[in-house]
Amino acid sequence: IGGHGDAQAIPSAERFAPLLWLAAVHVLEELAIVRRTQCALHLFAERERFLDAPL
């Protein structure tokens, strides 16, 4: 009645783990770039405030 005689293997997660690892590494790299940019902008703003301060 409705069965198939050929058994099919279920894909293992091992095939997708490297893709997830690469995605995680990419996200960490993006966060590092954003963090560096934020720090640079913060330092620039500090410099502007310092130069604008009265003597």
Phi and psi restraints in degrees (range 20) as a CNS / XPLOR table:
assign (resid 1 and name C) (resid 2 and name N)
       (resid 2 and name CA) (resid 2 and name C) 1.0 -84.9 20.0 2
assign (resid 2 and name N) (resid 2 and name CA)
       (resid 2 and name C) (resid 3 and name N) 1.0 23.3 20.0 2
assign (resid 2 and name C) (resid 3 and name N)
       (resid 3 and name CA) (resid 3 and name C) 1.0 -101.7 20.0 2
assign (resid 3 and name N) (resid 3 and name CA)
       (resid 3 and name C) (resid 4 and name N) 1.0 156.6 20.0 2
assign (resid 3 and name C) (resid 4 and name N)
       (resid 4 and name CA) (resid 4 and name C) 1.0 -107.1 20.0 2
assign (resid 4 and name N) (resid 4 and name CA)
       (resid 4 and name C) (resid 5 and name N) 1.0 141.7 20.0 2
assign (resid 4 and name C) (resid 5 and name N)
       (resid 5 and name CA) (resid 5 and name C) 1.0 -78.9 20.0 2
assign (resid 5 and name N) (resid 5 and name CA)
       (resid 5 and name C) (resid 6 and name N) 1.0 -19.9 20.0 2
assign (resid 5 and name C) (resid 6 and name N)
       (resid 6 and name CA) (resid 6 and name C) 1.0 -92.6 20.0 2
assign (resid 6 and name N) (resid 6 and name CA)
       (resid 6 and name C) (resid 7 and name N) 1.0 119.6 20.0 2
assign (resid 6 and name C) (resid 7 and name N)
       (resid 7 and name CA) (resid 7 and name C) 1.0 -81.7 20.0 2
assign (resid 7 and name N) (resid 7 and name CA)
       (resid 7 and name C) (resid 8 and name N) 1.0 138.9 20.0 2
assign (resid 7 and name C) (resid 8 and name N)
       (resid 8 and name CA) (resid 8 and name C) 1.0 -113.6 20.0 2
assign (resid 8 and name N) (resid 8 and name CA)
       (resid 8 and name C) (resid 9 and name N) 1.0 137.5 20.0 2
assign (resid 8 and name C) (resid 9 and name N)
       (resid 9 and name CA) (resid 9 and name C) 1.0 -73.5 20.0 2
assign (resid 9 and name N) (resid 9 and name CA)
       (resid 9 and name C) (resid 10 and name N) 1.0 143.7 20.0 2
assign (resid 9 and name C) (resid 10 and name N)
       (resid 10 and name CA) (resid 10 and name C) 1.0 -82.0 20.0 2
assign (resid 10 and name N) (resid 10 and name CA)
       (resid 10 and name C) (resid 11 and name N) 1.0 129.5 20.0 2
assign (resid 10 and name C) (resid 11 and name N)
       (resid 11 and name CA) (resid 11 and name C) 1.0 -59.5 20.0 2
assign (resid 11 and name N) (resid 11 and name CA)
       (resid 11 and name C) (resid 12 and name N) 1.0 136.1 20.0 2
assign (resid 11 and name C) (resid 12 and name N)
       (resid 12 and name CA) (resid 12 and name C) 1.0 -83.7 20.0 2
assign (resid 12 and name N) (resid 12 and name CA)
       (resid 12 and name C) (resid 13 and name N) 1.0 158.0 20.0 2
assign (resid 12 and name C) (resid 13 and name N)
       (resid 13 and name CA) (resid 13 and name C) 1.0 -72.5 20.0 2
assign (resid 13 and name N) (resid 13 and name CA)
       (resid 13 and name C) (resid 14 and name N) 1.0 -15.8 20.0 2
assign (resid 13 and name C) (resid 14 and name N)
       (resid 14 and name CA) (resid 14 and name C) 1.0 -60.8 20.0 2
assign (resid 14 and name N) (resid 14 and name CA)
       (resid 14 and name C) (resid 15 and name N) 1.0 -28.7 20.0 2
assign (resid 14 and name C) (resid 15 and name N)
       (resid 15 and name CA) (resid 15 and name C) 1.0 -69.9 20.0 2
assign (resid 15 and name N) (resid 15 and name CA)
       (resid 15 and name C) (resid 16 and name N) 1.0 -32.0 20.0 2
assign (resid 15 and name C) (resid 16 and name N)
       (resid 16 and name CA) (resid 16 and name C) 1.0 -95.4 20.0 2
assign (resid 16 and name N) (resid 16 and name CA)
       (resid 16 and name C) (resid 17 and name N) 1.0 -16.5 20.0 2
assign (resid 16 and name C) (resid 17 and name N)
       (resid 17 and name CA) (resid 17 and name C) 1.0 -58.9 20.0 2
assign (resid 17 and name N) (resid 17 and name CA)
       (resid 17 and name C) (resid 18 and name N) 1.0 -43.8 20.0 2
assign (resid 17 and name C) (resid 18 and name N)
       (resid 18 and name CA) (resid 18 and name C) 1.0 -61.4 20.0 2
assign (resid 18 and name N) (resid 18 and name CA)
       (resid 18 and name C) (resid 19 and name N) 1.0 -35.9 20.0 2
assign (resid 18 and name C) (resid 19 and name N)
       (resid 19 and name CA) (resid 19 and name C) 1.0 -65.5 20.0 2
assign (resid 19 and name N) (resid 19 and name CA)
       (resid 19 and name C) (resid 20 and name N) 1.0 -41.8 20.0 2
assign (resid 19 and name C) (resid 20 and name N)
       (resid 20 and name CA) (resid 20 and name C) 1.0 -65.6 20.0 2
assign (resid 20 and name N) (resid 20 and name CA)
       (resid 20 and name C) (resid 21 and name N) 1.0 -38.7 20.0 2
assign (resid 20 and name C) (resid 21 and name N)
       (resid 21 and name CA) (resid 21 and name C) 1.0 -63.5 20.0 2
assign (resid 21 and name N) (resid 21 and name CA)
       (resid 21 and name C) (resid 22 and name N) 1.0 -44.0 20.0 2
assign (resid 21 and name C) (resid 22 and name N)
       (resid 22 and name CA) (resid 22 and name C) 1.0 -63.3 20.0 2
assign (resid 22 and name N) (resid 22 and name CA)
       (resid 22 and name C) (resid 23 and name N) 1.0 -38.9 20.0 2
assign (resid 22 and name C) (resid 23 and name N)
       (resid 23 and name CA) (resid 23 and name C) 1.0 -64.8 20.0 2
assign (resid 23 and name N) (resid 23 and name CA)
       (resid 23 and name C) (resid 24 and name N) 1.0 -41.0 20.0 2
assign (resid 23 and name C) (resid 24 and name N)
       (resid 24 and name CA) (resid 24 and name C) 1.0 -64.8 20.0 2
assign (resid 24 and name N) (resid 24 and name CA)
       (resid 24 and name C) (resid 25 and name N) 1.0 -42.2 20.0 2
assign (resid 24 and name C) (resid 25 and name N)
       (resid 25 and name CA) (resid 25 and name C) 1.0 -64.0 20.0 2
assign (resid 25 and name N) (resid 25 and name CA)
       (resid 25 and name C) (resid 26 and name N) 1.0 -41.0 20.0 2
assign (resid 25 and name C) (resid 26 and name N)
       (resid 26 and name CA) (resid 26 and name C) 1.0 -63.0 20.0 2
assign (resid 26 and name N) (resid 26 and name CA)
       (resid 26 and name C) (resid 27 and name N) 1.0 -42.0 20.0 2
assign (resid 26 and name C) (resid 27 and name N)
       (resid 27 and name CA) (resid 27 and name C) 1.0 -63.3 20.0 2
assign (resid 27 and name N) (resid 27 and name CA)
       (resid 27 and name C) (resid 28 and name N) 1.0 -42.4 20.0 2
assign (resid 27 and name C) (resid 28 and name N)
       (resid 28 and name CA) (resid 28 and name C) 1.0 -63.5 20.0 2
assign (resid 28 and name N) (resid 28 and name CA)
       (resid 28 and name C) (resid 29 and name N) 1.0 -39.3 20.0 2
assign (resid 28 and name C) (resid 29 and name N)
       (resid 29 and name CA) (resid 29 and name C) 1.0 -64.7 20.0 2
assign (resid 29 and name N) (resid 29 and name CA)
       (resid 29 and name C) (resid 30 and name N) 1.0 -42.0 20.0 2
assign (resid 29 and name C) (resid 30 and name N)
       (resid 30 and name CA) (resid 30 and name C) 1.0 -63.2 20.0 2
assign (resid 30 and name N) (resid 30 and name CA)
       (resid 30 and name C) (resid 31 and name N) 1.0 -41.3 20.0 2
assign (resid 30 and name C) (resid 31 and name N)
       (resid 31 and name CA) (resid 31 and name C) 1.0 -63.7 20.0 2
assign (resid 31 and name N) (resid 31 and name CA)
       (resid 31 and name C) (resid 32 and name N) 1.0 -37.8 20.0 2
assign (resid 31 and name C) (resid 32 and name N)
       (resid 32 and name CA) (resid 32 and name C) 1.0 -64.3 20.0 2
assign (resid 32 and name N) (resid 32 and name CA)
       (resid 32 and name C) (resid 33 and name N) 1.0 -39.9 20.0 2
assign (resid 32 and name C) (resid 33 and name N)
       (resid 33 and name CA) (resid 33 and name C) 1.0 -65.6 20.0 2
assign (resid 33 and name N) (resid 33 and name CA)
       (resid 33 and name C) (resid 34 and name N) 1.0 -44.0 20.0 2
assign (resid 33 and name C) (resid 34 and name N)
       (resid 34 and name CA) (resid 34 and name C) 1.0 -62.4 20.0 2
assign (resid 34 and name N) (resid 34 and name CA)
       (resid 34 and name C) (resid 35 and name N) 1.0 -42.9 20.0 2
assign (resid 34 and name C) (resid 35 and name N)
       (resid 35 and name CA) (resid 35 and name C) 1.0 -62.5 20.0 2
assign (resid 35 and name N) (resid 35 and name CA)
       (resid 35 and name C) (resid 36 and name N) 1.0 -44.5 20.0 2
assign (resid 35 and name C) (resid 36 and name N)
       (resid 36 and name CA) (resid 36 and name C) 1.0 -61.3 20.0 2
assign (resid 36 and name N) (resid 36 and name CA)
       (resid 36 and name C) (resid 37 and name N) 1.0 -41.6 20.0 2
assign (resid 36 and name C) (resid 37 and name N)
       (resid 37 and name CA) (resid 37 and name C) 1.0 -64.4 20.0 2
assign (resid 37 and name N) (resid 37 and name CA)
       (resid 37 and name C) (resid 38 and name N) 1.0 -42.9 20.0 2
assign (resid 37 and name C) (resid 38 and name N)
       (resid 38 and name CA) (resid 38 and name C) 1.0 -62.5 20.0 2
assign (resid 38 and name N) (resid 38 and name CA)
       (resid 38 and name C) (resid 39 and name N) 1.0 -42.1 20.0 2
assign (resid 38 and name C) (resid 39 and name N)
       (resid 39 and name CA) (resid 39 and name C) 1.0 -64.1 20.0 2
assign (resid 39 and name N) (resid 39 and name CA)
       (resid 39 and name C) (resid 40 and name N) 1.0 -42.2 20.0 2
assign (resid 39 and name C) (resid 40 and name N)
       (resid 40 and name CA) (resid 40 and name C) 1.0 -63.7 20.0 2
assign (resid 40 and name N) (resid 40 and name CA)
       (resid 40 and name C) (resid 41 and name N) 1.0 -42.9 20.0 2
assign (resid 40 and name C) (resid 41 and name N)
       (resid 41 and name CA) (resid 41 and name C) 1.0 -66.1 20.0 2
assign (resid 41 and name N) (resid 41 and name CA)
       (resid 41 and name C) (resid 42 and name N) 1.0 -37.2 20.0 2
assign (resid 41 and name C) (resid 42 and name N)
       (resid 42 and name CA) (resid 42 and name C) 1.0 -64.0 20.0 2
assign (resid 42 and name N) (resid 42 and name CA)
       (resid 42 and name C) (resid 43 and name N) 1.0 -45.0 20.0 2
assign (resid 42 and name C) (resid 43 and name N)
       (resid 43 and name CA) (resid 43 and name C) 1.0 -64.0 20.0 2
assign (resid 43 and name N) (resid 43 and name CA)
       (resid 43 and name C) (resid 44 and name N) 1.0 -38.3 20.0 2
assign (resid 43 and name C) (resid 44 and name N)
       (resid 44 and name CA) (resid 44 and name C) 1.0 -63.1 20.0 2
assign (resid 44 and name N) (resid 44 and name CA)
       (resid 44 and name C) (resid 45 and name N) 1.0 -42.9 20.0 2
assign (resid 44 and name C) (resid 45 and name N)
       (resid 45 and name CA) (resid 45 and name C) 1.0 -65.7 20.0 2
assign (resid 45 and name N) (resid 45 and name CA)
       (resid 45 and name C) (resid 46 and name N) 1.0 -39.7 20.0 2
assign (resid 45 and name C) (resid 46 and name N)
       (resid 46 and name CA) (resid 46 and name C) 1.0 -60.2 20.0 2
assign (resid 46 and name N) (resid 46 and name CA)
       (resid 46 and name C) (resid 47 and name N) 1.0 -43.3 20.0 2
assign (resid 46 and name C) (resid 47 and name N)
       (resid 47 and name CA) (resid 47 and name C) 1.0 -62.1 20.0 2
assign (resid 47 and name N) (resid 47 and name CA)
       (resid 47 and name C) (resid 48 and name N) 1.0 -43.6 20.0 2
assign (resid 47 and name C) (resid 48 and name N)
       (resid 48 and name CA) (resid 48 and name C) 1.0 -62.4 20.0 2
assign (resid 48 and name N) (resid 48 and name CA)
       (resid 48 and name C) (resid 49 and name N) 1.0 -42.1 20.0 2
assign (resid 48 and name C) (resid 49 and name N)
       (resid 49 and name CA) (resid 49 and name C) 1.0 -66.1 20.0 2
assign (resid 49 and name N) (resid 49 and name CA)
       (resid 49 and name C) (resid 50 and name N) 1.0 -39.3 20.0 2
assign (resid 49 and name C) (resid 50 and name N)
       (resid 50 and name CA) (resid 50 and name C) 1.0 -64.7 20.0 2
assign (resid 50 and name N) (resid 50 and name CA)
       (resid 50 and name C) (resid 51 and name N) 1.0 -43.5 20.0 2
assign (resid 50 and name C) (resid 51 and name N)
       (resid 51 and name CA) (resid 51 and name C) 1.0 -71.0 20.0 2
assign (resid 51 and name N) (resid 51 and name CA)
       (resid 51 and name C) (resid 52 and name N) 1.0 -25.3 20.0 2
assign (resid 51 and name C) (resid 52 and name N)
       (resid 52 and name CA) (resid 52 and name C) 1.0 -88.1 20.0 2
assign (resid 52 and name N) (resid 52 and name CA)
       (resid 52 and name C) (resid 53 and name N) 1.0 -6.3 20.0 2
assign (resid 52 and name C) (resid 53 and name N)
       (resid 53 and name CA) (resid 53 and name C) 1.0 -71.7 20.0 2
assign (resid 53 and name N) (resid 53 and name CA)
       (resid 53 and name C) (resid 54 and name N) 1.0 146.7 20.0 2
assign (resid 53 and name C) (resid 54 and name N)
       (resid 54 and name CA) (resid 54 and name C) 1.0 -69.4 20.0 2
assign (resid 54 and name N) (resid 54 and name CA)
       (resid 54 and name C) (resid 55 and name N) 1.0 151.9 20.0 2
